[in-house]
Amino acid sequence: MDVLPFEVRVELGGWKLFWALLERQPSDPHLLSETARQVLAEVRAQMRLESLSAHATTAALRKLFHAAGCDPTRYRPSSEALLRRLLKGEELPCINPLVDLNNCLSACLGVPCCVMAEDSLEPPFVFRAGRDGESYESLRGPFNLAGKPLLLDALGPCDAPITGGQRVKVSGETRRAWLVAYLPAGVLEPEAVERRLCELLAASSAARVHIAGAA
Protein backbone atom coordinates (compact mmCIF):
# COMPACT_ATOMS: atom_id res chain seq x y z
CA MET A 1 0.00 0.00 0.00
CA ASP A 2 1.15 3.52 -0.79
CA VAL A 3 1.43 6.40 1.64
CA LEU A 4 -1.36 8.89 0.99
CA PRO A 5 -0.13 12.33 -0.13
CA PHE A 6 -2.38 14.13 2.36
CA GLU A 7 -3.66 13.86 5.93
CA VAL A 8 -6.83 11.90 6.63
CA ARG A 9 -8.05 12.03 10.22
CA VAL A 10 -10.60 9.36 11.18
CA GLU A 11 -12.49 10.43 14.31
CA LEU A 12 -15.17 7.74 14.24
CA GLY A 13 -14.03 4.52 15.89
CA GLY A 14 -14.33 1.22 14.06
CA TRP A 15 -13.83 2.58 10.54
CA LYS A 16 -11.02 2.23 8.02
CA LEU A 17 -10.93 4.27 4.82
CA PHE A 18 -9.38 2.87 1.65
CA TRP A 19 -8.28 5.43 -0.96
CA ALA A 20 -7.29 4.96 -4.60
CA LEU A 21 -6.48 7.60 -7.20
CA LEU A 22 -7.95 6.46 -10.52
CA GLU A 23 -7.20 7.77 -13.98
CA ARG A 24 -9.79 7.04 -16.64
CA GLN A 25 -8.47 5.16 -19.67
CA PRO A 26 -9.87 4.67 -23.18
CA SER A 27 -11.55 1.27 -23.07
CA ASP A 28 -14.13 -0.95 -24.72
CA PRO A 29 -17.48 -0.26 -22.99
CA HIS A 30 -18.46 -3.90 -23.55
CA LEU A 31 -15.69 -4.98 -21.16
CA LEU A 32 -17.12 -2.88 -18.34
CA SER A 33 -20.63 -4.09 -19.12
CA GLU A 34 -19.42 -7.68 -18.89
CA THR A 35 -17.65 -6.93 -15.60
CA ALA A 36 -20.89 -5.47 -14.24
CA ARG A 37 -22.82 -8.57 -15.32
CA GLN A 38 -20.31 -10.80 -13.55
CA VAL A 39 -20.52 -8.74 -10.36
CA LEU A 40 -24.32 -8.85 -10.49
CA ALA A 41 -24.29 -12.64 -10.93
CA GLU A 42 -21.89 -12.97 -8.00
CA VAL A 43 -24.08 -10.82 -5.75
CA ARG A 44 -27.22 -12.78 -6.58
CA ALA A 45 -25.46 -16.11 -6.07
CA GLN A 46 -24.05 -15.17 -2.66
CA MET A 47 -26.73 -12.98 -1.05
CA ARG A 48 -30.46 -13.03 -0.38
CA LEU A 49 -32.62 -9.97 0.20
CA GLU A 50 -34.34 -11.46 3.25
CA SER A 51 -31.02 -12.11 5.02
CA LEU A 52 -29.06 -9.07 3.82
CA SER A 53 -29.28 -7.25 7.18
CA ALA A 54 -27.59 -10.26 8.86
CA HIS A 55 -24.69 -10.35 6.39
CA ALA A 56 -21.46 -9.76 8.35
CA THR A 57 -20.44 -6.59 6.50
CA THR A 58 -23.95 -5.11 6.43
CA ALA A 59 -24.46 -5.82 10.13
CA ALA A 60 -21.10 -4.24 11.02
CA LEU A 61 -21.90 -1.12 8.99
CA ARG A 62 -25.28 -0.79 10.67
CA LYS A 63 -23.60 -0.85 14.09
CA LEU A 64 -21.16 1.85 12.98
CA PHE A 65 -24.02 4.01 11.69
CA HIS A 66 -25.80 3.64 15.04
CA ALA A 67 -22.61 4.65 16.86
CA ALA A 68 -22.36 7.83 14.75
CA GLY A 69 -25.95 8.73 15.67
CA CYS A 70 -27.64 7.56 12.44
CA ASP A 71 -30.53 5.10 12.11
CA PRO A 72 -29.40 2.72 9.31
CA THR A 73 -32.95 1.60 8.59
CA ARG A 74 -33.93 5.20 7.80
CA TYR A 75 -30.63 6.24 6.18
CA ARG A 76 -29.16 3.07 4.73
CA PRO A 77 -25.46 2.72 3.90
CA SER A 78 -25.21 3.33 0.15
CA SER A 79 -23.90 -0.22 -0.35
CA GLU A 80 -26.91 -1.77 1.37
CA ALA A 81 -29.28 0.39 -0.67
CA LEU A 82 -27.49 -0.69 -3.85
CA LEU A 83 -27.54 -4.38 -2.91
CA ARG A 84 -31.24 -4.23 -2.07
CA ARG A 85 -31.99 -2.84 -5.53
CA LEU A 86 -29.88 -5.51 -7.22
CA LEU A 87 -31.45 -8.33 -5.22
CA LYS A 88 -34.91 -7.02 -6.13
CA GLY A 89 -34.07 -7.43 -9.80
CA GLU A 90 -32.54 -4.14 -10.90
CA GLU A 91 -29.36 -4.02 -12.98
CA LEU A 92 -26.13 -2.21 -12.18
CA PRO A 93 -26.60 1.20 -13.80
CA CYS A 94 -24.40 2.45 -16.63
CA ILE A 95 -23.47 6.04 -15.75
CA ASN A 96 -19.79 6.79 -16.27
CA PRO A 97 -16.78 4.39 -16.33
CA LEU A 98 -15.39 5.69 -13.02
CA VAL A 99 -18.82 5.67 -11.35
CA ASP A 100 -19.61 2.23 -12.78
CA LEU A 101 -16.34 0.80 -11.41
CA ASN A 102 -17.16 2.34 -8.05
CA ASN A 103 -20.60 0.71 -8.04
CA CYS A 104 -19.14 -2.66 -9.03
CA LEU A 105 -16.66 -2.49 -6.16
CA SER A 106 -19.35 -1.44 -3.69
CA ALA A 107 -21.66 -4.26 -4.78
CA CYS A 108 -19.13 -7.09 -4.69
CA LEU A 109 -17.66 -6.03 -1.32
CA GLY A 110 -20.85 -4.76 0.31
CA VAL A 111 -19.32 -1.49 1.55
CA PRO A 112 -20.12 2.14 0.71
CA CYS A 113 -17.79 3.53 -1.95
CA CYS A 114 -17.60 6.90 -3.65
CA VAL A 115 -15.63 8.53 -6.45
CA MET A 116 -14.82 12.23 -6.21
CA ALA A 117 -13.29 14.36 -8.97
CA GLU A 118 -9.69 15.06 -7.98
CA ASP A 119 -9.79 18.75 -8.95
CA SER A 120 -12.84 19.38 -6.76
CA LEU A 121 -11.08 18.39 -3.53
CA GLU A 122 -8.79 20.28 -1.18
CA PRO A 123 -6.98 18.25 1.53
CA PRO A 124 -6.69 17.59 4.42
CA PHE A 125 -9.63 15.32 5.14
CA VAL A 126 -11.51 14.35 8.28
CA PHE A 127 -14.09 11.61 8.78
CA ARG A 128 -16.44 12.27 11.67
CA ALA A 129 -20.10 12.48 12.63
CA GLY A 130 -22.01 15.36 11.09
CA ARG A 131 -22.87 18.20 13.47
CA ASP A 132 -26.11 20.07 14.05
CA GLY A 133 -26.73 22.50 11.23
CA GLU A 134 -24.41 20.78 8.75
CA SER A 135 -25.90 19.94 5.37
CA TYR A 136 -24.92 19.79 1.71
CA GLU A 137 -26.34 19.49 -1.75
CA SER A 138 -26.24 15.76 -2.29
CA LEU A 139 -26.89 13.71 -5.40
CA ARG A 140 -30.45 13.38 -4.04
CA GLY A 141 -30.89 17.08 -3.25
CA PRO A 142 -30.46 19.00 0.05
CA PHE A 143 -29.32 16.55 2.73
CA ASN A 144 -29.11 17.03 6.50
CA LEU A 145 -25.74 15.68 7.68
CA ALA A 146 -26.27 15.90 11.44
CA GLY A 147 -25.50 12.54 13.06
CA LYS A 148 -24.41 10.95 9.78
CA PRO A 149 -20.93 9.53 9.05
CA LEU A 150 -19.33 12.36 7.10
CA LEU A 151 -16.18 13.00 5.08
CA LEU A 152 -14.98 16.59 4.86
CA ASP A 153 -12.10 18.32 3.11
CA ALA A 154 -10.78 21.86 3.67
CA LEU A 155 -13.77 23.25 1.76
CA GLY A 156 -16.40 21.46 3.85
CA PRO A 157 -18.56 18.33 3.52
CA CYS A 158 -17.74 16.32 0.40
CA ASP A 159 -19.23 12.84 0.90
CA ALA A 160 -21.34 10.72 3.21
CA PRO A 161 -21.54 6.92 2.88
CA ILE A 162 -25.29 7.36 2.30
CA THR A 163 -25.39 9.72 -0.66
CA GLY A 164 -22.59 11.63 -2.41
CA GLY A 165 -22.08 15.37 -2.73
CA GLN A 166 -22.73 17.45 -5.85
CA ARG A 167 -19.56 19.52 -5.38
CA VAL A 168 -17.28 16.53 -5.98
CA LYS A 169 -19.44 14.75 -8.57
CA VAL A 170 -17.63 12.93 -11.36
CA SER A 171 -18.69 14.11 -14.82
CA GLY A 172 -18.04 12.93 -18.37
CA GLU A 173 -15.03 15.25 -18.49
CA THR A 174 -13.46 13.89 -15.30
CA ARG A 175 -10.19 12.08 -15.97
CA ARG A 176 -8.85 11.57 -12.44
CA ALA A 177 -10.86 10.80 -9.32
CA TRP A 178 -10.31 9.61 -5.79
CA LEU A 179 -12.20 6.45 -4.89
CA VAL A 180 -12.92 5.99 -1.19
CA ALA A 181 -14.26 2.77 0.34
CA TYR A 182 -15.67 2.99 3.88
CA LEU A 183 -14.71 -0.22 5.68
CA PRO A 184 -15.79 -1.71 9.00
CA ALA A 185 -12.38 -2.34 10.60
CA GLY A 186 -11.63 -5.97 11.32
CA VAL A 187 -14.35 -7.18 8.94
CA LEU A 188 -12.84 -6.11 5.62
CA GLU A 189 -9.21 -5.09 5.26
CA PRO A 190 -7.84 -2.46 2.82
CA GLU A 191 -5.59 -5.03 1.17
CA ALA A 192 -8.64 -7.09 0.16
CA VAL A 193 -10.26 -3.98 -1.32
CA GLU A 194 -7.13 -3.19 -3.31
CA ARG A 195 -6.98 -6.74 -4.69
CA ARG A 196 -10.61 -6.68 -5.78
CA LEU A 197 -10.28 -3.22 -7.32
CA CYS A 198 -7.26 -4.36 -9.33
CA GLU A 199 -9.23 -7.39 -10.55
CA LEU A 200 -12.06 -5.15 -11.72
CA LEU A 201 -9.64 -2.79 -13.45
CA ALA A 202 -7.82 -5.64 -15.16
CA ALA A 203 -11.10 -7.01 -16.48
CA SER A 204 -12.55 -3.71 -17.66
CA SER A 205 -9.46 -1.64 -18.62
CA ALA A 206 -11.51 1.46 -17.74
CA ALA A 207 -8.95 3.05 -15.43
CA ARG A 208 -5.57 2.61 -13.81
CA VAL A 209 -4.54 3.13 -10.22
CA HIS A 210 -1.90 5.71 -9.36
CA ILE A 211 -2.07 5.53 -5.55
CA ALA A 212 -3.78 3.11 -3.17
CA GLY A 213 -3.59 3.64 0.57
CA ALA A 214 -5.61 3.56 3.77
CA ALA A 215 -6.30 5.70 6.80
N, C-alpha and C positions, 0 to 999 in steps of 0.2 A: 504494500500500500504506500502511496505517496504521502508526503507532508503537504497539507493544504496551505495555499499561499496567503491565507488570511485567518484571523481569529474567529472561532465559533465557540460561543459560551453556551453550554446546555445547563439550564437552571432547573429543569424538571427531572426529578429522579426516575430512573428506570428506562430512559430512552437512550438510543444511540443513533446518530445521524450519519448516513453514508452519502458521500458527495462524489459526483463524477462530472467532469467538463467534457461535453460532447460537441463534436463538430460535424455538421451535416455533410454527407457525401452524395454525389450523384449515384443513383442506384436504380435498379429495376423495381418498380412498385409491386410487381407480382411476387417478388421475394418476401417483401414485408407482409403482403396479404397472406402468403402461405405460412409465414411465421405466426401471424395472428390466429390463423385457423388451427395450427398445432397447439398454441397456448390455450385456445378455447376448448379444444378436445381434451387437453390435460386437465383443465379445471373441472370439466363436467365428469371426467372419469374418477377424479379424486375427491370431489366435494358434493354435498347434498344441501339443498336450501334449508331443509328442516333441521339440520344439525350444524349449520354454519356458525351459529353463535357459540357452539362448544368447541370449535376448531381451536387448537392451541394458540395460534397467532392471533386470531380474532378475539379470543377470550382475554389474552394478555393486553391487547390494544384497548379493549373496553375498560379494563381495570385502570390503565394509564389515563384514559379520558376521564374516568370518575375522579382520579386523584388530582387532576388539573381543575376540576370543578365543572366538568361537562357531562351531560347525560348522553351516553352513546346510543341510546335507542331513539333519542330526538335528533341528535346531530351525529350521524354515523361517521366513522372513519371512511375516507373516500374509497379505500380498498374494499371495505365491506359493502358499501353501496354499489360499487362496480361489480363485485362478485354476485350480489343478489340479482342484479340485472341480467348477468350472463346465465346464471342458473335458472332464471325464469324464461330463458329462450332468446334473449337479445344477443346480437353479435357485437364483437369488439368494433367500435366506431373507427372510421378512416377519416382522420382530421388533418394531420401533418406528420411527416416521418418522425420528428423528434417527439411529438405528443403521442403518436401511436406506439413507439418504442417504450415510452414511459408507462402507457396503459398496459402493454404486454408484461412488463416487469412487475407492475403492481398486481396484476391478476395472477401471475404464476407464483408469486411469493406471498401474496395476501397482506401486503403492507402498503400504507399510503405512500405515493411517490408524486413528485412534481417536477416539471421542467420550467426553468425561468431564464429568459433571455439574458445573456451575460451582460450586455451593455445597459440593462435596466437596473442593475444591482450596484450597491456601494457598500463594501465591507466596512467594519466587522459585522458579524451576525450574532444574534442571541436567540435562543429558543426558550420560551417561558410561557406561563399562563397569561392570557389576555387580561387586561385590567379594565375596571369600570370606565366606560366612556370611549374605549377603543373600538374602532370599526374600520372597515375598508370597503372599497368597491370590489366585490368578488366576481367570479365568472357567473354567479347566479344573481348578481345585483348587490345592493347594500347589505352588509353582513356584520352583525354585532359580534365582536371578538372577545367580549368579557367572559372569562372562565373557560376559554377554548385554548388548546395547545396552539402556540403561535410562533412563527419565525419572523424575525425582524432584521432589517439591515439598518445602515446609518440614516436612511431616508424614512424609515417607519415600517409598518407591517407589510410583508411581502407574500407570505403564504401561511395557510393553516391546513393541516392534514384532514380537512373536511371539504373545503373548496378553495381553489387558487385565487390569486389576486390579479386584477386587470392590469396593474402597473407593470408587472413582470411577464405578461402573457407572451408566449411564443407565437410569432406570425409566420406567414409564408416567406418573408424576407430574412428571418432569423437564421443565422449560420452557426452560431455557437451558443450553447445554453448549459446551465448548471442543472443537473439532475440531482434531486435529494430524495432519499428513501428514509422514512421514519421507522426505526426498528425498535421493537421491545427487546431491551438488553437481556441476554441470556437465552432468548428464544430463537433469534435469528442473528447471526453474526455478519459483520460487514464483508468478510472474505467470501461468504456464500453469495451475497448480493453481487459482488464484483464478478464472481465466476458466472453467475446466471446472466448478468448483463453482457459479458463478453460472448457468451453463447448466442444470445439474441442478435448481437451486432455481427457476429460471424455469419449467421444464417441470413440476415437481411441486407447487409452491406450498406445500411442507411446512414451510419455515422461511425466515427472513430473516437476513442477515448484518449484525451490528453492527460488528465489527472484523475485519480481515484483515491479518495482518502476518507477518513471517518473522524467524528468528533463526539 
